Amino acid sequence: MNIRKRPRLNEALESIKLFILQGYAEATEALDEYHEIKESSGEFTAGRYIIEVVMLINQEIQELKNAKG
C-alpha cells in the first residue's frame, strides 16, 4: 500500500500548474475555482480545496498505473 503525504499548498499549486501544462482542462477549471474561493472565502478554504483536488488526481493516476500493471 502506497501512502502519499498530503501536499502543502505551494506543492498543490505547482502540481495543478504542471497538469495545466500537460493539457488537462480540469486543472485549469480547478485553478479558476481556487481563485474564486480564495476571493470569496479566504486562502484557508481555497487551499483545502486545491489540495483535495490534487490528492484526488494523484490517486486516480496511481490507480491507472496499478491497473496497467
Stockholm file with secondary structure:
# STOCKHOLM 1.0

chainA/1-69         MNIRKRPRLNEALESIKLFILQGYAEATEALDEYHEIKESSGEFTAGRYIIEVVMLINQEIQELKNAKG
#=GR chainA/1-69 SS CCCCCCCCHHHHHHHHHHHHHTTCHHHHHHHHHHHHHHHHHCHHHHHHHHHHHHHHHHHHHHHHHHHHC
#=GC SS_cons        CCCCCCCCHHHHHHHHHHHHHTTCHHHHHHHHHHHHHHHHHCHHHHHHHHHHHHHHHHHHHHHHHHHHC
//
